[in-house]
Amino acid sequence: AQRVTQPEKLLSVFKGAPVELKCNYSYSGSPELFWYVQYSRQRLQLLLRHISRESIKGFTADLNKGETSFHLKKPFAQEEDSAMYYCALSTGGFKTIFGAGTRLFVKA
Amino acid sequence: DTAVSQTPKYLVTQMGNDKSIKCEQNLGHDTMYWYKQDSKKFLKIMFSYNNKELIINETVPNRFSPKSPDKAHLNLHINSLELGDSAVYFCASSQRDREDYGYTFGSGTRLTVV
């Protein structure tokens, strides 16, 4: 079965500290993975696509097929990074499955 | 010039009423979706449409009836509203042959059933 697991519901870090939001997926085919971010009371926005291997707002994510993981990382967290982060898996079947989300809280 | 727009933004209604949420996208995408975000922020797909055709219906009650008059619009009609329907409903769109670009979401409709 296709599944996306984000084990942490809440992650709290201090400003300037490194942050890693974990994401594991279950899919037998070739996955397309994404990170979406939802700031308070705003729409979901695409943050990262694994296929582009880009860095957005200082965030990076590497697909590890051996560990079936796509963790989101940032070396120095900022207060404006506080938001809800969703890992998502697209299997090409007109459906993207979202993880349960991790709320990141960056403390001053 | 909003890419995916939903109306209304807020909807408060009584149990048993019928209501509609509208969604429009101006990105030229051929696929549109409805997602439900519950109180625990969990996002679950409800429907997906490709070129006006229903592709996915994720065991959503019959009280929910999507309608896609054209590729740019996907509306959601809900009959006999129940308390459990209270949630934020997000519309999204994508291009079938560019799924690696991800989805563009609307700003959501917060539905409260009292």
Interface residues (C-beta under 8 A of the other chain):
Chain A: E32 F34 Y36 Q42 R43 L44 Q45 L46 R49 I51 S52 M84 Y86 A88 S90 G92 G93 F94 K95 T96 I97 F98 A100 G101 R103
Chain B: V4 T31 Y35 K40 K41 F42 L43 K44 I45 S48 N50 I55 I56 E58 F90 A92 R96 E99 D100 Y101 G102 Y103 T104 F105 G106 S107 G108
